[in-house]
């Protein structure tokens, strides 16, 4: 989800934010249904901390910032469960500033981003909501979407690929085009754990590329699996 780090938040907003669940995968039961697979990847989280690493054009000068995602209690509305996630940056002195607030829903149409409030600016809805994980998340799934976000239009294409971060892990691998610029984002999910990290690439004005990734992710103080380098 950045001074230099806000580039990805400003362009793609809170697509970085994932979910961390507590449901362990079943081993001696019938195969999971599509809804059960999705719920194993996306469920209620409380607090996730990680270090965001960024570098322009793969420069050796890498910037690091501590990031915290905090989840509010979910609310149920019909067939969907609604979540709000507040993302903050933590400075060296421990002080935090809000980077963004994002609203999500989990339901029959998958795990979807509804909209965001970035850096104190007014809330902006994604029209239609942006699918982060489809209703049946499995390797080979593919989807596209055209989204109106404020006064911009974004063309997005995504697929599900395997993640080596954990057994049964999946990657939501997406490319979002905004005119001549694009954002590439690979978010890793593990069954029973949820979101465990990401890598990304952002086209900046002038043609430079910013590379981003997460490291040392922890959920409620417990380490999450490390993701492979992008």
C-alpha positions as CSV (number, residue, x, y, z in Angstrom):
1,X,0.0,0.0,0.0
2,X,4.3,6.3,0.1
3,X,6.4,9.4,-0.1
4,X,8.4,7.6,-2.7
5,X,6.5,4.7,-1.0
6,X,3.2,6.4,-1.6
7,X,3.6,5.9,-5.3
8,X,2.0,2.5,-5.2
9,X,-0.8,3.6,-2.9
10,X,-1.6,6.6,-5.0
11,X,-1.6,4.6,-8.2
12,X,-3.1,1.3,-7.2
13,X,-4.3,2.2,-3.7
14,X,-4.9,-0.5,-1.2
15,X,-4.5,-3.6,-3.4
16,X,-1.6,-4.3,-1.2
17,X,-3.6,-5.0,1.8
18,X,-4.5,-8.7,2.3
19,X,-6.1,-10.7,4.9
20,X,-4.8,-13.1,7.6
21,X,-7.0,-15.9,8.9
22,X,-6.7,-18.5,11.6
23,X,-8.4,-21.5,9.9
24,X,-5.9,-24.4,9.4
25,X,-6.3,-26.4,6.2
26,X,-8.1,-29.7,6.5
27,X,-6.1,-32.8,5.8
28,X,-8.4,-35.8,6.3
29,X,-11.7,-34.5,4.9
30,X,-13.5,-34.1,1.6
31,X,-12.0,-31.6,-0.9
32,X,-12.7,-28.0,0.0
33,X,-15.5,-26.2,-1.9
34,X,-14.7,-23.0,-3.7
35,X,-16.1,-20.9,-0.9
36,X,-14.1,-22.8,1.7
37,X,-10.9,-22.3,-0.3
38,X,-11.6,-18.6,-0.5
39,X,-12.4,-18.4,3.2
40,X,-9.1,-20.2,4.0
41,X,-7.2,-17.5,2.2
42,X,-9.3,-14.5,3.4
43,X,-10.7,-14.1,6.8
44,X,-10.7,-11.8,9.8
45,X,-7.3,-10.4,10.7
46,X,-6.3,-8.2,13.6
47,X,-2.9,-6.7,13.1
48,X,-0.2,-7.4,10.4
49,X,3.2,-5.8,10.5
50,X,5.8,-5.9,7.7
51,X,8.7,-3.9,6.3
52,X,8.1,-2.4,2.9
53,X,11.2,-2.2,0.7
54,X,11.4,0.1,-2.4
55,X,14.1,0.9,-4.9
56,X,14.1,2.9,-8.2
57,X,15.5,1.1,-11.2
58,X,16.9,-1.6,-8.8
59,X,19.2,0.9,-7.2
60,X,21.3,-0.3,-4.3
61,X,19.8,2.6,-2.4
62,X,16.8,0.8,-0.9
63,X,14.3,2.5,1.2
64,X,12.6,0.7,4.1
65,X,9.5,1.7,6.0
66,X,7.6,-0.2,8.8
67,X,3.9,-0.7,7.9
68,X,1.0,-1.9,10.0
69,X,-2.4,-3.0,8.8
70,X,-5.2,-3.0,11.4
71,X,-8.5,-4.7,10.8
72,X,-11.8,-3.4,12.3
73,X,-14.4,-6.0,13.4
74,X,-16.3,-7.2,10.3
75,X,-20.0,-6.5,9.7
76,X,-22.4,-8.8,7.8
77,X,-24.7,-7.5,5.2
78,X,-26.8,-10.1,3.5
79,X,-24.5,-12.6,1.8
80,X,-21.3,-10.4,2.2
81,X,-19.0,-9.7,5.1
82,X,-17.6,-6.1,5.1
83,X,-14.1,-5.2,6.4
84,X,-12.2,-2.0,6.9
85,X,-8.4,-1.9,7.1
86,X,-6.4,1.0,8.3
87,X,-2.7,1.1,7.1
88,X,-0.2,3.2,8.9
89,X,3.5,3.9,8.6
90,X,5.6,3.6,11.7
91,X,8.6,6.0,12.1
92,X,11.9,5.3,13.8
93,X,10.5,6.9,17.0
94,X,7.5,4.6,17.0
95,X,5.0,7.3,15.9
96,X,2.5,6.3,13.3
97,X,0.7,8.2,10.5
98,X,-2.2,7.0,8.6
99,X,-1.4,6.0,5.0
100,X,-4.9,4.9,3.9
101,X,-8.1,3.2,4.9
102,X,-9.6,0.6,2.7
103,X,-13.0,-1.1,2.5
104,X,-13.4,-4.8,1.4
105,X,-16.1,-7.3,1.0
106,X,-16.0,-11.1,1.1
107,X,-18.9,-12.8,-0.6
108,X,-20.2,-14.7,-3.7
109,X,-18.2,-12.5,-6.0
110,X,-14.9,-13.1,-4.2
111,X,-12.6,-10.9,-2.1
112,X,-13.2,-7.4,-3.5
113,X,-11.8,-4.0,-2.8
114,X,-14.7,-1.5,-2.6
115,X,-12.7,1.8,-2.2
116,X,-10.1,3.7,-0.4
117,X,-9.2,6.9,1.5
118,X,-5.6,7.6,0.7
119,X,-3.4,10.0,2.8
120,X,-6.4,11.8,4.2
121,X,-8.1,12.5,0.9
122,X,-11.8,11.8,0.6
123,X,-13.0,8.2,0.1
124,X,-13.1,7.1,-3.5
125,X,-15.2,4.0,-4.6
126,X,-13.9,1.5,-7.1
127,X,-16.7,1.2,-9.7
128,X,-17.2,-1.7,-10.0
129,X,-15.3,-3.2,-7.0
130,X,-11.9,-4.6,-7.8
131,X,-11.6,-8.4,-7.5
132,X,-8.4,-9.3,-5.4
133,X,-9.3,-13.1,-5.3
134,X,-12.0,-14.7,-7.4
135,X,-14.9,-16.8,-5.9
136,X,-13.0,-20.0,-6.9
137,X,-9.3,-19.2,-6.2
138,X,-7.2,-21.9,-7.8
139,X,-4.2,-22.0,-10.1
140,X,-5.2,-21.1,-13.7
141,X,-8.0,-18.7,-12.8
142,X,-8.0,-15.5,-14.9
143,X,-10.1,-12.4,-14.8
144,X,-10.2,-8.8,-16.2
145,X,-11.9,-5.6,-15.2
146,X,-12.4,-2.0,-16.2
147,X,-12.7,0.2,-13.1
148,X,-13.6,3.9,-12.6
149,X,-11.7,5.3,-9.7
150,X,-12.5,9.0,-9.2
151,X,-11.8,10.7,-12.6
152,X,-9.5,7.9,-13.8
153,X,-10.1,4.6,-15.6
154,X,-8.0,1.5,-14.9
155,X,-7.8,-1.6,-17.0
156,X,-6.8,-4.6,-15.0
157,X,-6.0,-8.3,-15.8
158,X,-5.2,-10.9,-13.2
159,X,-4.4,-14.6,-12.9
160,X,-3.8,-17.1,-10.1
161,X,-0.4,-18.8,-10.1
162,X,1.3,-21.1,-7.5
163,X,3.3,-19.6,-4.6
164,X,6.3,-21.3,-3.1
165,X,5.9,-19.5,0.2
166,X,3.8,-22.4,1.6
167,X,2.1,-25.6,0.8
168,X,-1.0,-24.8,-1.3
169,X,0.0,-21.2,-1.6
170,X,-1.4,-19.0,-4.4
171,X,-0.4,-15.7,-6.0
172,X,-2.8,-13.1,-7.2
173,X,-0.8,-11.7,-10.1
174,X,-2.2,-8.5,-11.5
175,X,-1.3,-5.8,-14.0
176,X,-3.2,-2.5,-13.9
177,X,-2.9,-0.1,-16.8
178,X,-3.7,3.6,-16.4
179,X,-3.1,5.2,-19.8
180,X,0.6,4.7,-20.7
181,X,1.6,3.7,-17.1
182,X,1.2,0.3,-15.4
183,X,1.4,-1.3,-12.0
184,X,2.4,-5.0,-11.6
185,X,1.5,-6.6,-8.3
186,X,2.0,-10.2,-7.0
187,X,0.2,-10.9,-3.7
188,X,1.0,-14.2,-1.9
189,X,-1.6,-16.1,0.1
190,X,-1.3,-19.2,2.2
191,X,-4.3,-21.4,3.3
192,X,-5.1,-20.8,7.0
193,X,-2.8,-17.8,7.1
194,X,-4.1,-15.4,4.4
195,X,-2.0,-12.7,2.9
196,X,1.7,-13.2,3.6
197,X,3.5,-10.6,1.4
198,X,3.9,-9.1,-2.0
199,X,6.2,-7.9,-4.8
200,X,5.4,-5.1,-7.2
201,X,6.6,-2.8,-9.9
202,X,5.4,0.7,-10.6
203,X,6.1,2.9,-13.7
204,X,7.0,6.4,-12.6
205,X,6.8,9.6,-14.6
206,X,9.8,9.8,-16.9
207,X,10.0,6.1,-17.4
208,X,11.7,5.0,-14.2
209,X,10.6,1.9,-12.5
210,X,10.0,1.5,-8.7
211,X,10.3,-2.0,-7.3
212,X,8.5,-2.8,-4.1
213,X,8.3,-5.8,-1.8
214,X,7.5,-6.8,1.7
215,X,9.7,-8.6,4.1
216,X,9.6,-9.8,7.8
217,X,5.8,-10.0,7.9
218,X,4.2,-10.8,11.2
219,X,0.7,-11.4,12.4
220,X,0.0,-10.6,16.0
221,X,3.7,-10.9,16.6
222,X,4.1,-14.3,14.9
223,X,6.2,-14.6,11.8
224,X,4.5,-15.3,8.5
225,X,6.2,-17.4,5.7
226,X,8.8,-15.5,3.7
227,X,7.8,-14.9,0.1
228,X,10.2,-15.7,-2.8
229,X,12.1,-12.7,-4.2
230,X,10.4,-11.2,-7.2
